[in-house]
C-alpha cells in the first residue's frame, strides 16, 4: 500500500514535497488562518477559499445558556428574536430580503455560544447587501412585543416536544443531575416557569450585555481577499458596542459518588446514559482523552463499546461514548438504547467495558489503528468550507492556538498506551458515575413490544 | 439560460457571475460486465468519495419480507469468503476512512470517504462484497436484534415517526411505498437467511449497480482502477422487478394515530408524480416550485402566514420528492400552536392548498424560489458527498445522472400558470390523505435510587 500511495503523489510537480508528504501523512497545504481585530475590538479569523463564488461566515458571542443566570432560556430566547425584527424591518421583510439575495442565514444557541451563520454568493453587491442586513440584525434587534409573545409560545411547545422524546428527557436530566446549579445544569431551551417570566426588557438587557464586540468572534471562509474580508468584518462589528468580555465561568463541582436516576417513560426501549465530568477545550489532557475515547466508543462500529454491545451481543443499534469539551469541563458520556427487559445486561456491559478500559488502557494494536485512522483521515476534516468554518469557530472561541490544525497529527502521533491509560485513570472514575435511565419502570409493561 | 430570460424573471442573482464556477462535467463509463461508473472530478480538497449504489430498496420488496433490503445492508458488514466480520470497517478505518451505508425506497448504497490516494482499498473491498458476501445464520440473529432496536429507536418510541409510517401505509394502497424502509416488525423477525441469500444474489450484481467516485481524482486513472478491481466480476443480467403501481385513489382518506405524546401533529398529503413518472417533466418542476412557495425558507407561505401571521402553527412544513422511481406524495405537515384546535389547523393547511389552486402565485414569490435554486446550485458544491449523492440517485432510479444539470433550468422555466395547473391537477381533495396524531397520556415521574 505504501508504495502505491507515494506512486500517486509522485505525479506532483515538486519531488521534495513528495518525500515530505509520504513521511508526514499530511498530503497537502493546510488552510492558512489569518486573524485580526476589528476597530471595535471583535476578533476575526479568516480563511480564503477562492474556488467557489461563495462566502460563509459566522458571528459567535459568548452568550449561550451558560449566561442565563437564574432564568433558563434567556440566551436562546434572545437569540431567536434577532431575525424577528431589526432596525424597523419586521420578520417578513427580513426573511424576504435574505431570500431575494439567495442568502441562507440562521441563528442558533447552545450552552457556551450563541450566534448567527450566513452563507451567500460572493458577488460584491449581494454580499454587501447581505452583510448590511446581518449587521442590522446583530446590532439593532427590535424585540417586537408580538414576536416575543409568539417565540415564547414556540419555545414552550419545543419543551413539550422534548418531553415526548426519551432521548431528550434523558439528556436534560443528565445535565441537571451532573451539573446541579452550575450554569451547564440547565437546558438551553429553558423551563416553562422561566419562559413565562421573561419579559421583552430582559431580552434587551441580555442582548446589550453580551452581543458586544469584546464578546464576539467573527469567522469567515470564502471567496474573498484579505482586504474584502476585513471590510466585511468591519461592517459586521462597527456598530456593536465595544462592551466587555463575559465573566469567566466557574469550574463545575466534581462528582464524588455514584448516582442513579430513573425517569418513567412509556417507551419500548430504555435510554441509558452514564457519565461524569469530562474535559474543557484546551485541556492539557485533550489528546490522550480524545484518542482514548476514539478507541473506547468514538469510532463507530470499530469502537470497543460498539463491539461489546452491538457486534457481540446485538443489544443496541447505537452504543457510544464521547467527551463534549466546553469552556469549562463538559461531560464525558456513554450511552445506548435497548429494549427495556435487557437494560440491566446492557448497563453491565457498558460499565464493564469502561472499567476494563480505564484499568488496562488500550492495547498497542488498537492505538496504532486509531492513529492511522485519525492521521490518515485528517484531510476529511477540512474538505469543505463549512467544515473549515467550524474549526475557525472552535479555535477562535476557545482561544486554541492557531496552529491547532497544523499540530493535530503530531499531537496524536506522540501518544502512547501509557499516556492514555494514565490520563483515563486520573480523569475517569467508573465508581462515581452518574447513571440516568429513561423508560418504563420495572413493574410496568411497555405499551408496545 | 440567457440573461434576458433572467431579467424577465426578475432574478437578482447574476447567472453570469455564478457560471464562473462551472464544475467539471462528470463522465460515465460502462464496464463489460454491466457496471456503471460515474466520475466527478473536484479538486478543491485532497479527498475522494466512493458510493456504490444498488438498484434495490424498500420499494422492490413485497409483503412478508419488508425491510429485507435494509437488513441485508446491515449484513454487508459481516464478512465475505475473503474477509471476516467487521473487517471491512476495520480496514477502511486503518486507511483513515469513514464509511457507512444507507437504504432508501429506491436504492441501497455503500460509501467510503478517504484521503484521495487510498481509494484502492475501498474499491477492492466493495468489489469483494458485491459477489462474495458470507451470510451466516448466527450473525443474522444478532443483527436482527440490532435492527429491531433500530426500529424501536427510530419508529416505535417516536410518535411522529409512527404517524408518518401509518400515513404512508394508508395513503398508498398498492404501491410499495406503503411499506416502511426499515420494514414491519414481524417481517424483520421472520426474514430467513435464505431470503437474504436470494435477495443478495438477485440484486447485488454489476449490471444492477452504479459506482460514483467524486473528488480529487483523475478520471482516466479511476477508470483503470475500477476496471482493475471490478472488471473480473462476471457479467450479469438482472431481471427488473415488476412495478406494482398505485391504483387511482377514489376518495379522501383519513386516519388517527393514538400514541403516547404531548403534542398533536397533522399530515396532509396528495398523490403526485415524481420527475420519473410525470407525463411532462415540467409538472415535476412545477411541484418542486409549489413546495418551495409553501416552504422554501422563512419567507415562504407556511412560515409567513401560519407560523408568524395567524400564529396557528408552532411549526409547519411542506415537502416533495422530485427524484423517486414511483409516484410520490406532496406532504404538508404541521404542529398546532398552543391554543389551536386540530380542525382549525387542518383548515388552515387546506386553505393554503385552495389558494394555490385558485390564485396565481406572485412573480416575486417565483423569483425568490428561482434565486434560491440558482444559489443552492453553487452551495451544494461545497460537499462532494452531496454531489455524488445526486448523481448516484438519478442514475439508480433510472432518470440518468445527466438530468442533474437540468434542474436549475427546469425550475427556472416554471411559470405561475404552471404552478396553478399542477395545484389544480394534483392537490385535489379527493386525492388527499390526512393523518392526525392524537396524544395519549404519558405518565412519568422521577425515581432516585
Interface residues (C-beta under 8 A of the other chain):
Chain A: X1 X4 X5 X8 X9 X27 X28 X49 X51 X52 X53 X54 X83 X91 X92 X95 X96 X98 X99 X100 X101 X102 X103 X104 X119 X120 X121 X123 X126 X147 X150 X153 X154 X156 X157 X160 X161 X163 X164 X165 X166 X169 X173 X259 X260 X261 X262 X263 X264 X265 X266 X267 X268 X269 X299 X300 X301 X302 X307 X310 X311 X312 X313 X314 X315 X316 X317 X318 X337 X338 X339 X369 X372 X373 X374 X375 X376 X377 X378 X379 X380 X382 X383 X384 X385 X386 X441 X447 X448 X449
Chain B: X12 X13 X14 X17 X18 X20 X21 X44 X45 X46 X47 X77 X85 X86 X89 X90 X93 X94 X95 X96 X97 X98 X100 X113 X114 X115 X116 X117 X118 X120 X121 X141 X142 X143 X144 X145 X146 X147 X148 X149 X150 X152 X153 X156 X157 X158 X159 X185 X260 X261 X262 X263 X296 X297 X298 X299 X303 X304 X307 X308 X311 X314 X315 X335 X337 X338 X367 X368 X371 X372 X374 X375 X376 X378 X379 X381 X382 X383 X384 X439 X442 X443 X444 X445 X446 X447 X448 X449
